[in-house]
């Protein structure tokens, strides 16, 4: 197994680790640790693709497992944020529904022998989702863990920033999620034979 695929599997392994940490408040600094784990997992998504393209290590396994690992990571984080009442359930539903719809479209297109390449909309969508989730987790730390509470109290700008920035960037992520989904269907629907 090549390095990019190992990184993908490592990202999948980190998903339950993240969920345990973010859910079990009895673990000291659990949200801080969850944020670190999520950030590492998100970085492996960038890293495995970069290495695979640079060293020509793109495989069918990677094509299937890499987006699956991404969806598991983002979905788990969104559900955790809903549980903490940091985002509305509708935000999670919109983002997750888009992932299911695009995955279905790509699967059908692949059966027709067509690969729908990721667009710039999809890359922006992924970036804004990751930024939104990490910023929301930092905001959560500031309400749960004393060291960041103290820091935010001593630096009022940080408290204000992390009260305003996370929801704004999450709405931006929802916008790009919808736009990227529409872009996928605009470019991919012509390859779909609805009579089959």
C-alpha contacts under 8 A as a table, 3 or more apart, distances in Angstrom:
res1	aa1	res2	aa2	distance
1	X	5	X	6.51
1	X	6	X	6.77
2	X	5	X	5.61
2	X	6	X	6.38
2	X	57	X	7.19
3	X	6	X	4.99
3	X	7	X	6.21
3	X	48	X	7.43
3	X	51	X	7.92
4	X	7	X	5.07
4	X	8	X	6.28
4	X	47	X	7.65
4	X	48	X	4.26
4	X	49	X	6.83
4	X	51	X	6.34
4	X	52	X	5.82
4	X	57	X	7.44
4	X	62	X	7.52
5	X	8	X	4.93
5	X	9	X	6.27
5	X	48	X	7.18
5	X	61	X	7.48
5	X	62	X	5.74
5	X	66	X	7.83
6	X	9	X	5.14
6	X	10	X	6.07
7	X	10	X	4.89
7	X	11	X	6.16
7	X	44	X	6.12
7	X	45	X	7.85
7	X	48	X	5.98
8	X	11	X	5.08
8	X	12	X	6.44
8	X	44	X	7.16
8	X	45	X	7.11
8	X	48	X	6.80
8	X	62	X	7.56
8	X	65	X	6.96
8	X	66	X	5.73
8	X	69	X	6.61
9	X	12	X	5.01
9	X	13	X	6.22
9	X	65	X	7.94
9	X	69	X	7.63
10	X	13	X	4.96
10	X	14	X	6.29
10	X	41	X	7.84
11	X	14	X	5.08
11	X	15	X	6.67
11	X	41	X	5.03
11	X	42	X	7.82
11	X	44	X	6.69
11	X	45	X	7.62
11	X	69	X	6.47
11	X	73	X	7.82
12	X	15	X	5.39
12	X	16	X	7.87
12	X	69	X	5.30
12	X	72	X	7.35
12	X	73	X	7.37
13	X	16	X	6.46
13	X	17	X	7.06
14	X	17	X	4.94
14	X	18	X	6.00
14	X	37	X	6.77
14	X	38	X	7.62
14	X	41	X	6.52
15	X	18	X	5.15
15	X	19	X	6.31
15	X	38	X	7.83
15	X	41	X	7.97
15	X	72	X	6.97
15	X	73	X	5.62
15	X	76	X	7.19
16	X	19	X	4.92
16	X	20	X	6.09
17	X	20	X	5.28
17	X	21	X	6.24
17	X	34	X	7.78
17	X	37	X	7.62
18	X	21	X	5.21
18	X	22	X	6.06
18	X	34	X	4.99
18	X	35	X	7.81
18	X	37	X	6.00
18	X	38	X	6.38
19	X	22	X	5.27
19	X	23	X	5.96
19	X	34	X	7.51
19	X	76	X	6.89
19	X	77	X	7.70
19	X	80	X	7.53
20	X	23	X	5.27
20	X	24	X	5.94
21	X	24	X	5.61
21	X	25	X	7.66
21	X	27	X	7.12
21	X	30	X	5.09
21	X	31	X	6.51
21	X	33	X	6.70
21	X	34	X	5.20
22	X	25	X	7.31
22	X	30	X	5.91
22	X	31	X	5.20
22	X	33	X	8.00
22	X	34	X	5.37
22	X	80	X	7.24
23	X	30	X	7.96
23	X	80	X	7.57
24	X	27	X	5.98
24	X	30	X	6.93
25	X	28	X	7.29
25	X	30	X	6.13
25	X	31	X	7.97
26	X	30	X	7.63
27	X	30	X	5.17
29	X	32	X	5.32
29	X	33	X	6.19
29	X	145	X	6.58
30	X	33	X	5.15
30	X	34	X	6.03
31	X	34	X	4.84
31	X	35	X	6.03
31	X	137	X	7.16
31	X	140	X	7.37
31	X	141	X	5.84
31	X	144	X	7.80
31	X	145	X	7.96
32	X	35	X	5.11
32	X	36	X	6.31
32	X	137	X	8.00
32	X	138	X	7.66
32	X	141	X	6.30
33	X	36	X	5.08
33	X	37	X	6.18
34	X	37	X	5.07
34	X	38	X	6.06
35	X	38	X	5.07
35	X	39	X	6.07
35	X	134	X	6.59
35	X	137	X	6.16
35	X	138	X	7.36
36	X	39	X	5.11
36	X	40	X	6.20
37	X	40	X	5.18
37	X	41	X	6.14
38	X	41	X	5.07
38	X	42	X	6.06
38	X	73	X	7.75
38	X	134	X	7.71
39	X	42	X	5.06
39	X	43	X	6.14
39	X	134	X	7.18
40	X	43	X	5.10
40	X	44	X	6.34
41	X	44	X	5.20
41	X	45	X	6.73
41	X	73	X	7.79
42	X	45	X	5.29
42	X	46	X	7.04
42	X	70	X	7.97
42	X	130	X	7.11
43	X	46	X	5.25
43	X	47	X	6.18
44	X	47	X	4.73
44	X	48	X	5.79
45	X	48	X	5.63
45	X	49	X	6.56
45	X	66	X	7.55
45	X	70	X	7.17
46	X	49	X	5.67
46	X	50	X	6.26
47	X	50	X	5.12
47	X	51	X	6.14
48	X	51	X	5.26
48	X	52	X	6.00
49	X	52	X	5.08
49	X	53	X	6.15
50	X	53	X	5.39
50	X	54	X	6.04
51	X	54	X	5.06
51	X	55	X	5.89
51	X	56	X	7.93
51	X	57	X	7.46
52	X	55	X	5.53
52	X	56	X	5.51
52	X	57	X	4.41
52	X	58	X	5.22
53	X	56	X	5.12
53	X	57	X	6.50
53	X	58	X	6.59
54	X	57	X	7.81
58	X	62	X	6.51
58	X	63	X	7.34
59	X	62	X	5.11
59	X	63	X	6.24
60	X	63	X	4.97
60	X	64	X	6.31
61	X	64	X	5.36
61	X	65	X	5.92
62	X	65	X	5.13
62	X	66	X	5.36
63	X	66	X	5.91
63	X	67	X	7.12
64	X	67	X	6.32
64	X	68	X	6.61
65	X	68	X	4.97
65	X	69	X	5.99
66	X	69	X	5.21
66	X	70	X	6.34
67	X	70	X	4.96
67	X	71	X	6.17
68	X	71	X	5.15
68	X	72	X	6.23
69	X	72	X	5.16
69	X	73	X	6.19
70	X	73	X	5.19
70	X	74	X	6.20
71	X	74	X	5.31
71	X	75	X	5.77
71	X	96	X	7.99
71	X	99	X	7.14
72	X	75	X	5.22
72	X	76	X	5.97
73	X	76	X	5.39
73	X	77	X	6.35
74	X	77	X	5.18
74	X	78	X	6.14
74	X	129	X	7.85
74	X	130	X	7.80
75	X	78	X	5.13
75	X	79	X	6.20
75	X	92	X	7.58
75	X	96	X	6.58
76	X	79	X	5.26
76	X	80	X	6.25
77	X	80	X	5.07
77	X	81	X	6.22
77	X	133	X	7.05
78	X	81	X	5.04
78	X	82	X	6.24
78	X	87	X	7.97
78	X	92	X	5.70
78	X	133	X	7.52
79	X	82	X	5.06
79	X	83	X	6.19
79	X	92	X	6.90
80	X	83	X	4.98
80	X	84	X	6.39
81	X	84	X	5.10
81	X	85	X	6.24
81	X	86	X	5.27
81	X	87	X	5.95
81	X	136	X	7.78
81	X	137	X	7.99
82	X	85	X	4.90
82	X	86	X	5.87
82	X	87	X	5.24
82	X	88	X	6.12
82	X	89	X	5.90
82	X	92	X	7.54
83	X	86	X	7.69
84	X	87	X	7.97
85	X	88	X	6.89
86	X	136	X	7.34
87	X	91	X	6.65
87	X	92	X	7.75
87	X	167	X	7.69
88	X	91	X	5.53
88	X	92	X	7.15
89	X	92	X	5.28
89	X	93	X	6.21
90	X	93	X	4.93
90	X	94	X	6.06
91	X	94	X	5.31
91	X	95	X	6.35
91	X	174	X	6.94
92	X	95	X	5.30
92	X	96	X	5.95
93	X	96	X	5.19
93	X	97	X	5.70
94	X	97	X	5.24
94	X	98	X	6.16
94	X	174	X	7.32
94	X	178	X	7.79
95	X	98	X	5.26
95	X	99	X	6.48
95	X	174	X	6.64
95	X	177	X	6.29
95	X	178	X	7.81
96	X	99	X	5.08
96	X	100	X	6.38
97	X	100	X	5.14
97	X	101	X	6.08
98	X	101	X	5.08
98	X	102	X	6.03
98	X	177	X	7.03
98	X	178	X	7.08
98	X	181	X	5.99
99	X	102	X	5.33
99	X	103	X	5.99
100	X	103	X	5.14
100	X	104	X	6.11
101	X	104	X	5.16
101	X	105	X	6.23
101	X	181	X	7.86
102	X	105	X	4.98
102	X	106	X	6.09
102	X	181	X	6.45
102	X	184	X	6.85
102	X	185	X	7.59
103	X	106	X	5.16
103	X	107	X	6.12
104	X	107	X	5.12
104	X	108	X	6.25
105	X	108	X	5.24
105	X	109	X	6.11
105	X	185	X	7.44
105	X	188	X	7.25
105	X	189	X	7.86
106	X	109	X	5.00
106	X	110	X	5.94
106	X	115	X	7.09
106	X	116	X	6.35
106	X	188	X	7.84
107	X	110	X	5.05
107	X	111	X	6.35
108	X	111	X	5.16
108	X	112	X	6.61
108	X	192	X	7.01
109	X	112	X	5.02
109	X	113	X	6.46
109	X	114	X	5.11
109	X	115	X	6.52
109	X	116	X	7.25
109	X	188	X	7.19
109	X	191	X	6.21
109	X	192	X	6.30
110	X	113	X	4.86
110	X	114	X	4.92
110	X	115	X	5.65
111	X	114	X	7.27
112	X	191	X	7.29
112	X	192	X	7.57
114	X	191	X	7.28
116	X	184	X	7.66
116	X	187	X	7.80
116	X	188	X	6.51
118	X	121	X	7.99
118	X	122	X	6.01
118	X	123	X	7.37
119	X	122	X	5.27
119	X	123	X	6.65
119	X	180	X	7.62
119	X	183	X	7.98
119	X	184	X	7.91
120	X	123	X	5.10
120	X	124	X	6.19
121	X	124	X	5.19
121	X	125	X	6.00
121	X	176	X	6.56
121	X	177	X	7.97
121	X	179	X	6.81
121	X	180	X	4.74
121	X	183	X	7.47
122	X	125	X	4.92
122	X	126	X	6.23
122	X	176	X	7.69
122	X	177	X	7.44
122	X	180	X	5.21
122	X	181	X	7.95
123	X	126	X	5.22
123	X	127	X	6.25
124	X	127	X	5.12
124	X	128	X	6.07
124	X	176	X	6.82
125	X	128	X	5.38
125	X	129	X	6.10
125	X	173	X	5.88
125	X	174	X	7.95
125	X	176	X	4.96
125	X	177	X	5.29
125	X	180	X	6.89
126	X	129	X	5.18
126	X	130	X	6.26
126	X	173	X	7.97
127	X	130	X	5.31
127	X	131	X	6.25
128	X	131	X	5.10
128	X	132	X	5.94
128	X	169	X	6.80
128	X	170	X	7.37
128	X	172	X	7.06
128	X	173	X	4.96
128	X	176	X	7.91
129	X	132	X	5.09
129	X	133	X	6.10
129	X	170	X	6.74
129	X	173	X	5.19
129	X	174	X	7.93
130	X	133	X	5.21
130	X	134	X	6.14
131	X	134	X	5.32
131	X	135	X	6.05
131	X	169	X	7.45
132	X	135	X	5.26
132	X	136	X	6.09
132	X	166	X	5.54
132	X	167	X	7.44
132	X	169	X	5.34
132	X	170	X	4.95
132	X	173	X	7.14
133	X	136	X	5.09
133	X	137	X	6.17
133	X	166	X	7.66
133	X	170	X	7.51
134	X	137	X	5.03
134	X	138	X	6.24
135	X	138	X	5.04
135	X	139	X	6.26
135	X	162	X	7.05
135	X	165	X	7.55
135	X	166	X	5.27
136	X	139	X	4.99
136	X	140	X	6.17
136	X	162	X	7.76
136	X	166	X	5.20
136	X	167	X	7.55
137	X	140	X	4.85
137	X	141	X	6.22
138	X	141	X	5.01
138	X	142	X	6.39
138	X	162	X	7.54
139	X	142	X	5.10
139	X	143	X	6.75
139	X	162	X	5.60
139	X	163	X	6.90
139	X	166	X	7.62
140	X	143	X	5.28
140	X	144	X	6.26
141	X	144	X	5.03
141	X	145	X	5.44
141	X	148	X	6.61
141	X	149	X	7.91
142	X	145	X	6.03
142	X	146	X	7.48
142	X	148	X	4.97
142	X	149	X	4.93
142	X	152	X	7.17
143	X	146	X	8.00
143	X	148	X	7.98
143	X	149	X	6.47
144	X	149	X	7.71
145	X	148	X	5.99
145	X	149	X	6.36
146	X	149	X	4.88
146	X	150	X	6.07
147	X	150	X	5.27
147	X	151	X	6.34
148	X	151	X	4.85
148	X	152	X	5.99
149	X	152	X	5.26
149	X	153	X	6.17
150	X	153	X	5.13
150	X	154	X	6.25
151	X	154	X	5.16
151	X	155	X	6.09
152	X	155	X	4.98
152	X	156	X	5.76
152	X	157	X	7.67
152	X	158	X	5.62
152	X	159	X	5.03
153	X	156	X	5.69
153	X	159	X	7.13
155	X	158	X	5.76
155	X	159	X	7.08
156	X	159	X	5.16
156	X	160	X	6.31
157	X	160	X	5.14
157	X	161	X	5.96
158	X	161	X	4.99
158	X	162	X	6.04
159	X	162	X	5.43
159	X	163	X	6.17
160	X	163	X	5.14
160	X	164	X	6.37
161	X	164	X	5.37
161	X	165	X	5.68
162	X	165	X	5.42
162	X	166	X	6.16
163	X	166	X	6.77
163	X	167	X	7.79
164	X	167	X	6.28
164	X	168	X	6.51
165	X	168	X	5.24
165	X	169	X	6.08
166	X	169	X	5.36
166	X	170	X	6.08
167	X	170	X	4.96
167	X	171	X	6.29
168	X	171	X	5.30
168	X	172	X	6.37
169	X	172	X	4.81
169	X	173	X	6.07
170	X	173	X	4.88
170	X	174	X	6.25
171	X	174	X	4.96
171	X	175	X	6.26
172	X	175	X	5.06
172	X	176	X	6.35
173	X	176	X	5.19
173	X	177	X	5.93
174	X	177	X	4.89
174	X	178	X	6.24
175	X	178	X	5.31
175	X	179	X	6.20
176	X	179	X	4.88
176	X	180	X	5.83
177	X	180	X	5.31
177	X	181	X	6.18
178	X	181	X	5.11
178	X	182	X	6.22
179	X	182	X	5.14
179	X	183	X	6.10
180	X	183	X	4.93
180	X	184	X	6.16
181	X	184	X	5.15
181	X	185	X	6.41
182	X	185	X	5.21
182	X	186	X	6.02
183	X	186	X	5.02
183	X	187	X	6.16
184	X	187	X	5.33
184	X	188	X	5.75
185	X	188	X	4.96
185	X	189	X	5.27
186	X	189	X	5.93
186	X	190	X	7.79
187	X	190	X	6.89
188	X	191	X	5.63
188	X	192	X	7.15
189	X	192	X	5.26
190	X	193	X	7.92
193	X	196	X	5.88
